[in-house]
Structures are given as structure tokens and as C-alpha cells.
Amino acid sequence: MSRRRYDTIERALKQLPGLAMDHEKLAALRAKYEDRPLEEVDDPGFREAMEMIGVGSMFSGLRTLLDAPHRADMEGLDIALIGVPFDLGVVHRAGARFGPQAIRDITSKVGPYNHYNRINPFALCEIADVGDVPLAGFSLDNGIAQIEAFYRQVHLAGVRPVSAGGDHSVTYPILKAIGLEEPLGLVHVDAHCDTMGAIGDSKFHHGGPFRNAVLDGVVDPERTIQIGIRGTAEAFWEFSYDAGMTVIHMEDFERMGVDAVIEKARAVVGSGPCYVSFDVDGLDPVFAPGTGTPEVGGLTTREAQQLLRGLRGLNIVGGDVVEVAPEYDSTTNTAQTGKQMMFEILCLTADSIAERRG
């Protein structure tokens, strides 16, 4: 096209309302951005995130939970990211012991900046991946005791844990360690209530951590809400109702909507210390097939994000994402989703610490 014809068309377009190009604005944008480096941004939140992301390769270096720095100790930390490679409590498909490593191995960036709530947890708190709980042997009971002992040290150091399991049995010793001084409230996302009794001679399996925690006095059932419950195991959950837990079945979730469920969760938990436990089988297996006990008809990933983000402002003292079993996760969708949900819980925990510091 000739320059003369181009100028003629441009003049014609300028006469049409809504189609004219604002040439002054374009000139200003060109002056500002045409030769601007990638990392140079004006927004303070974007700048903090950009400094942490960096512009180097994401394929080199040590793989860590949520791409956090690795630390061998907890000196000066506010939040410890911890792997719990343990699945001796499963009653169906094993493999969640590989969940922490699967989440670490996801190279897609998650964070450090949360676009929805503008939280950058790494700017608010000192956070590091401190590795995995050191576990030895093949005894369910001994493993539970080892996990509790490790988290007792985390708690005594004044550090809040955000963990990657492991099957859901690992949540009981974590709660037992950090709920010792004051019973915790609980937001529990899952397909199952996980309040069943002993199977054979063991009560520490992944179907009963919250029954154990209530009976040990470290979780307050009146400040507990269980969200996403469904499937054929309903007869096992009598303890939840008898103890006074609030149970939101998927049918209730669909009827109420996300906002009403968030409002209910906030009312149930109140202002006291609260723990968030997210089992990936709370999601529909379309979104998280890589898990030991999938149940159709669950939450979408978008609903789960909305739910977690709606808990902002609660006194979150820790949380976990459990039951990622990469053997059944051929697309790595479940590990990717687990990483994202872990980041959402990290944002809540860091924001809670910063808010209470004043």
C-alpha cells in the first residue's frame, strides 16, 4: 500500500467515532516502553515480584516447594514449607509419598505474586523450603510419631508450617503439634470427612485424622467446617455430626454458591487460630486425577481458588495440601493444581502473620 493511500485511509478513520487512534497516547507509550527492559516496572507490587522472579532460566537450580529459597535450618523464618513423603495410612491406592517431590518438580511458575489479592507472601514474610520430614522405617504408628516430633520443633521455633503431603494421615500429627496450647479451628476441603474410627488395630489411617485430632483436644469441632463432601462413604462420618462439625456436601455447595460457603466458613471458624487442610480429592478428578481416592462430582479448580481466597483475614496458623499421587497423574495436572492451592494457602498464612504484626 502506498503512503498516500495509507494517509487517506487514516484520515477517514479519524472521522469515525471510536475508531480514531489516539496518536499522542501512542507516542507516549512508545517513548515509555519501546526500549524498556523486561524487569523495569512502575507498580511497587509488580516490582517486588519481578525482583523475586528474575529473568534467568527456570530450569536450572534446586527444585523447591513454590520455588522458595532452600534452607537447612529455621533460624529467622516465619513460614517453613515442608514435604511429608508418607503414605502408610492409605486404605486404597498408595503413591502420595511422592507428592512433595512431584509438586517441587513442576517447573511452571506459581507466584510469587497473587494477582487477585495482590499478596506477595515472600515480600511479607521470611519463607523457605526446609526439606522433608526425616522418616525412617515402615511403621504407620512410628511414622505418625516422627511427624509429630518434627512439627513440635517447628512450632517451638515460632515458625508456621505450610506442608505438602503425603496422605491425609499426616495432618493429625501436624495438628497435634501446633494445637497443643490452644485448640484450632479447621477449614477442611475434601471429598471425605476423614472422621472414621479404627480399621483393624490402627486408628492413624488417612480416613480418621480429624476424629483423632478432636479426641486429643487439638481441634475444636464447633470451629470446624468440612467442604466438598460426597461419595459412598457417608456412613463413616457420624462422628462429624455428633461432634458438631459443619459439613458442606457438594450438593450444599452447589445450592449455596461459593460466596455463601465462604461466609459460612468465616462464621464457623471465627477469630481464633485456624488451620487449612486441602485434600486434592476435594476437586473433581477431571482436575485432579492423580490421587488415591478420587470421587466424581467435586469442586472445580476455580471454585477452590475462590474459596481459599475468601478466607483472607482469618487467623491462619498453617495448612497443607495432601494426597497428590503422581503415579496416577499422567498429565501432571494434579501436581500443578496442588502447587497452586499450596500457594493460595501460603498467601493466607503470610498475610495473617503480617496483619497481626501491625
C-alpha positions as CSV (number, residue, x, y, z in Angstrom):
1,M,0.0,0.0,0.0
2,S,1.3,3.4,-0.9
3,R,2.0,6.0,1.7
4,R,-0.6,8.4,0.1
5,R,-3.3,5.7,0.2
6,Y,-2.4,4.9,3.8
7,D,-2.7,8.6,4.8
8,T,-6.1,8.8,3.1
9,I,-7.4,5.8,5.0
10,E,-6.0,7.1,8.3
11,R,-7.8,10.5,7.8
12,A,-11.0,8.7,7.0
13,L,-10.7,6.5,10.1
14,K,-10.1,9.6,12.3
15,Q,-13.5,10.9,11.3
16,L,-15.3,7.8,12.5
17,P,-16.3,7.9,16.2
18,G,-14.5,5.2,18.3
19,L,-12.1,4.2,15.6
20,A,-9.6,7.0,15.6
21,M,-6.2,6.2,17.1
22,D,-5.0,8.5,19.9
23,H,-1.7,9.3,18.4
24,E,-0.5,11.3,21.5
25,K,-1.2,8.3,23.7
26,L,0.6,6.0,21.3
27,A,3.6,8.3,21.2
28,A,3.7,8.4,25.0
29,L,3.5,4.6,25.2
30,R,6.3,4.2,22.6
31,A,8.5,6.7,24.4
32,K,8.0,4.8,27.7
33,Y,8.0,1.1,26.6
34,E,9.7,0.7,23.2
35,D,13.2,0.2,24.6
36,R,12.3,-0.6,28.2
37,P,13.9,-3.7,29.8
38,L,11.7,-6.6,30.9
39,E,12.3,-6.1,34.6
40,E,11.6,-2.4,34.7
41,V,8.1,-1.8,36.1
42,D,6.4,1.1,38.0
43,D,3.9,-0.7,40.2
44,P,5.6,-1.4,43.6
45,G,3.9,-4.8,43.9
46,F,4.9,-5.8,40.4
47,R,8.5,-4.5,41.1
48,E,8.8,-6.7,44.2
49,A,7.5,-9.7,42.3
50,M,9.8,-9.0,39.3
51,E,12.8,-8.9,41.5
52,M,12.0,-12.2,43.0
53,I,11.1,-13.9,39.7
54,G,14.2,-12.7,38.0
55,V,14.8,-13.2,34.3
56,G,17.1,-16.3,34.3
57,S,16.3,-19.8,33.4
58,M,13.6,-21.6,35.5
59,F,15.1,-24.9,34.5
60,S,18.3,-24.7,36.5
61,G,19.0,-24.8,40.2
62,L,17.5,-26.8,43.1
63,R,13.7,-27.6,42.8
64,T,11.9,-26.4,45.9
65,L,8.3,-26.1,47.1
66,L,6.8,-23.0,45.5
67,D,10.2,-22.0,44.1
68,A,11.2,-20.8,47.6
69,P,14.8,-20.5,48.8
70,H,16.1,-23.7,50.4
71,R,17.2,-23.6,54.0
72,A,18.7,-26.3,56.2
73,D,17.5,-24.6,59.4
74,M,14.6,-22.5,60.5
75,E,16.5,-19.6,62.1
76,G,14.6,-16.3,61.5
77,L,11.9,-18.0,59.4
78,D,8.2,-17.0,59.6
79,I,6.9,-19.9,57.5
80,A,8.5,-23.2,56.7
81,L,7.5,-25.1,53.5
82,I,7.8,-28.8,54.4
83,G,7.4,-32.0,52.5
84,V,5.9,-35.1,54.2
85,P,6.6,-38.1,52.0
86,F,4.5,-40.6,53.8
87,D,1.5,-42.7,52.7
88,L,1.4,-45.7,55.1
89,G,-2.0,-44.5,56.1
90,V,-3.8,-45.1,52.8
91,V,-6.7,-47.6,52.5
92,H,-6.9,-47.6,48.7
93,R,-4.2,-46.5,46.2
94,A,-0.7,-45.7,47.5
95,G,1.7,-43.2,46.0
96,A,1.1,-40.0,47.9
97,R,4.6,-40.3,49.4
98,F,5.8,-39.0,46.1
99,G,3.6,-35.9,46.3
100,P,6.1,-33.4,47.7
101,Q,8.6,-34.2,45.0
102,A,6.0,-34.0,42.3
103,I,5.0,-30.6,43.5
104,R,8.6,-29.5,43.6
105,D,9.2,-30.8,40.1
106,I,6.5,-28.7,38.5
107,T,8.5,-26.0,36.6
108,S,5.6,-23.8,35.8
109,K,5.8,-20.6,37.9
110,V,3.2,-20.2,40.6
111,G,3.6,-16.8,42.3
112,P,5.3,-15.1,43.9
113,Y,2.6,-12.5,43.2
114,N,-1.1,-13.3,43.6
115,H,-2.9,-11.2,41.0
116,Y,-6.3,-11.5,42.8
117,N,-5.5,-10.2,46.3
118,R,-2.1,-8.5,45.4
119,I,-0.4,-10.6,48.1
120,N,3.3,-11.4,47.6
121,P,4.0,-13.7,50.6
122,F,7.8,-13.6,50.1
123,A,7.7,-9.8,50.5
124,L,5.6,-10.1,53.7
125,C,7.5,-12.9,55.4
126,E,10.7,-14.9,55.6
127,I,9.9,-18.2,53.9
128,A,12.0,-21.2,52.9
129,D,11.7,-24.8,51.9
130,V,13.3,-26.6,54.7
131,G,13.1,-30.0,53.1
132,D,11.2,-33.1,54.1
133,V,10.3,-34.6,57.4
134,P,13.0,-37.2,58.1
135,L,11.2,-40.5,58.2
136,A,12.7,-43.9,58.9
137,G,11.1,-47.3,58.9
138,F,7.8,-48.8,57.6
139,S,5.6,-48.4,60.7
140,L,2.5,-46.3,60.5
141,D,2.5,-45.6,64.2
142,N,6.2,-44.7,64.3
143,G,5.8,-42.5,61.2
144,I,3.0,-40.6,62.9
145,A,5.2,-40.1,66.0
146,Q,8.2,-38.9,63.9
147,I,6.0,-36.4,62.0
148,E,4.6,-35.0,65.3
149,A,8.1,-34.7,66.8
150,F,9.4,-32.8,63.7
151,Y,6.4,-30.3,63.8
152,R,6.7,-29.9,67.5
153,Q,10.2,-28.4,66.8
154,V,8.8,-26.2,64.1
155,H,6.1,-24.9,66.4
156,L,8.5,-24.3,69.3
157,A,10.7,-22.3,66.9
158,G,7.8,-20.0,66.3
159,V,7.5,-21.0,62.7
160,R,4.2,-21.6,60.9
161,P,4.2,-24.7,58.6
162,V,2.7,-25.0,55.1
163,S,3.1,-28.6,54.0
164,A,2.9,-30.9,51.0
165,G,1.8,-34.4,51.8
166,G,1.7,-37.3,51.9
167,D,-1.7,-38.9,52.6
168,H,-4.1,-37.3,54.9
169,S,-3.0,-39.2,57.9
170,V,-0.1,-36.7,58.2
171,T,-2.4,-33.9,59.1
172,Y,-3.2,-35.4,62.5
173,P,0.4,-35.2,63.9
174,I,0.8,-31.7,62.5
175,L,-2.4,-30.6,64.3
176,K,-1.3,-32.4,67.4
177,A,2.0,-30.5,67.4
178,I,0.7,-27.0,66.7
179,G,-2.6,-27.2,68.5
180,L,-1.1,-28.1,71.9
181,E,-1.6,-24.7,73.6
182,E,-5.0,-23.9,72.1
183,P,-7.5,-26.0,70.1
184,L,-7.5,-25.0,66.4
185,G,-10.3,-24.1,64.1
186,L,-10.3,-26.0,60.8
187,V,-11.2,-25.4,57.2
188,H,-11.1,-28.8,55.6
189,V,-11.6,-29.2,51.8
190,D,-12.1,-32.9,50.9
191,A,-14.4,-35.4,49.3
192,H,-14.4,-37.3,52.7
193,C,-14.9,-36.1,56.3
194,D,-12.0,-38.3,57.4
195,T,-13.5,-38.9,60.9
196,M,-13.9,-42.6,60.7
197,G,-12.8,-45.0,63.5
198,A,-10.0,-47.5,63.7
199,I,-9.5,-50.0,60.9
200,G,-8.3,-53.2,62.4
201,D,-5.7,-52.3,65.1
202,S,-4.9,-48.8,63.7
203,K,-6.7,-45.5,64.1
204,F,-4.0,-43.5,62.3
205,H,-5.0,-44.2,58.7
206,H,-5.9,-41.3,56.3
207,G,-9.7,-41.8,56.9
208,G,-9.5,-40.6,60.5
209,P,-7.1,-37.8,61.2
210,F,-9.8,-35.3,62.3
211,R,-11.5,-37.7,64.7
212,N,-8.2,-38.3,66.3
213,A,-7.4,-34.5,66.5
214,V,-10.8,-33.7,68.1
215,L,-10.4,-36.5,70.7
216,D,-6.9,-35.3,71.5
217,G,-8.3,-31.8,72.2
218,V,-6.2,-30.1,69.5
219,V,-9.1,-29.3,67.1
220,D,-12.4,-27.6,68.1
221,P,-15.2,-29.4,66.3
222,E,-17.5,-26.4,66.8
223,R,-15.0,-24.3,64.8
224,T,-14.5,-26.9,62.0
225,I,-16.1,-26.8,58.6
226,Q,-15.7,-29.6,56.0
227,I,-16.4,-28.7,52.4
228,G,-16.9,-30.8,49.3
229,I,-18.1,-34.0,51.0
230,R,-19.6,-36.6,48.6
231,G,-19.4,-40.2,47.6
232,T,-20.4,-43.6,49.1
233,A,-18.5,-43.2,52.4
234,E,-21.2,-41.1,54.1
235,A,-22.0,-43.8,56.7
236,F,-18.4,-43.4,58.1
237,W,-18.9,-39.8,59.1
238,E,-21.2,-40.0,62.1
239,F,-18.5,-38.5,64.3
240,S,-18.5,-35.3,62.3
241,Y,-22.2,-34.7,63.0
242,D,-22.1,-35.9,66.6
243,A,-19.1,-33.7,67.4
244,G,-20.8,-30.6,66.0
245,M,-18.7,-30.1,62.8
246,T,-20.2,-28.2,60.0
247,V,-20.4,-30.5,56.9
248,I,-21.0,-28.9,53.5
249,H,-21.8,-31.6,50.9
250,M,-21.2,-30.9,47.3
251,E,-24.9,-30.6,46.8
252,D,-25.0,-27.9,49.5
253,F,-22.0,-26.2,47.9
254,E,-23.8,-26.0,44.5
255,R,-27.0,-24.8,46.1
256,M,-25.4,-22.2,48.3
257,G,-22.7,-20.9,45.9
258,V,-19.1,-20.1,46.7
259,D,-19.7,-16.7,48.4
260,A,-22.2,-18.2,50.8
261,V,-19.9,-21.1,51.7
262,I,-17.1,-18.6,52.3
263,E,-19.4,-16.6,54.6
264,K,-20.3,-19.8,56.5
265,A,-16.7,-20.8,56.9
266,R,-15.7,-17.5,58.3
267,A,-18.6,-17.6,60.7
268,V,-17.8,-21.1,61.9
269,V,-14.0,-20.5,62.3
270,G,-14.3,-17.1,63.9
271,S,-11.3,-15.1,65.1
272,G,-9.3,-17.9,66.8
273,P,-6.3,-19.7,65.3
274,C,-7.3,-21.8,62.2
275,Y,-5.6,-24.5,60.1
276,V,-6.4,-25.1,56.4
277,S,-6.2,-28.7,55.1
278,F,-6.8,-29.2,51.4
279,D,-7.1,-32.8,50.0
280,V,-6.9,-32.7,46.2
281,D,-9.7,-35.3,46.0
282,G,-11.9,-32.5,47.1
283,L,-11.6,-31.4,43.5
284,D,-13.4,-33.3,40.7
285,P,-11.0,-35.9,39.2
286,V,-11.3,-34.1,35.9
287,F,-9.0,-31.5,37.5
288,A,-7.0,-33.8,39.9
289,P,-6.9,-37.4,38.7
290,G,-3.6,-38.2,40.5
291,T,-4.9,-39.1,43.9
292,G,-5.6,-42.3,45.9
293,T,-9.4,-42.0,46.4
294,P,-10.9,-39.9,43.6
295,E,-14.7,-39.1,43.8
296,V,-16.6,-37.7,40.8
297,G,-18.7,-34.5,41.2
298,G,-16.2,-32.3,43.1
299,L,-15.1,-28.7,43.1
300,T,-13.5,-27.1,40.1
301,T,-10.1,-25.5,40.4
302,R,-11.7,-22.1,40.0
303,E,-14.1,-22.7,42.8
304,A,-11.3,-24.0,45.1
305,Q,-9.3,-20.8,44.4
306,Q,-12.3,-18.6,45.1
307,L,-13.0,-20.5,48.4
308,L,-9.4,-20.2,49.7
309,R,-9.0,-16.6,48.7
310,G,-12.2,-15.8,50.6
311,L,-10.6,-16.9,53.8
312,R,-8.3,-13.9,53.8
313,G,-8.2,-12.2,57.2
314,L,-8.7,-15.3,59.3
315,N,-6.0,-16.2,61.8
316,I,-4.3,-18.8,59.7
317,V,-1.6,-20.6,61.6
318,G,-0.7,-23.2,58.9
319,G,-2.0,-25.5,56.3
320,D,-1.4,-28.4,54.0
321,V,-2.1,-29.9,50.6
322,V,-2.3,-33.7,50.6
323,E,-3.0,-36.8,48.6
324,V,-1.1,-35.8,45.4
325,A,-0.2,-39.2,43.9
326,P,1.8,-38.7,40.8
327,E,1.6,-42.3,39.6
328,Y,-2.0,-41.7,38.6
329,D,-1.2,-38.2,37.3
330,S,-0.2,-38.7,33.6
331,T,-0.6,-35.1,32.6
332,T,0.9,-33.6,35.9
333,N,-2.4,-31.6,36.3
334,T,-2.8,-32.8,39.9
335,A,0.7,-31.7,40.9
336,Q,0.2,-28.4,39.1
337,T,-3.1,-27.9,41.0
338,G,-1.5,-28.9,44.3
339,K,1.2,-26.4,43.8
340,Q,-1.4,-23.6,43.1
341,M,-3.5,-24.5,46.1
342,M,-0.4,-24.6,48.3
343,F,0.5,-21.1,47.1
344,E,-3.0,-19.9,47.9
345,I,-2.6,-21.3,51.5
346,L,0.8,-19.7,51.7
347,C,-0.6,-16.3,50.8
348,L,-3.3,-16.6,53.5
349,T,-0.7,-17.6,56.1
350,A,1.8,-14.8,55.2
351,D,-1.0,-12.2,55.1
352,S,-2.2,-13.4,58.5
353,I,1.2,-13.0,60.0
354,A,1.7,-9.6,58.5
355,E,-1.7,-8.4,59.6
356,R,-1.1,-9.4,63.2
357,R,2.3,-7.8,63.3
358,G,0.5,-4.4,62.8
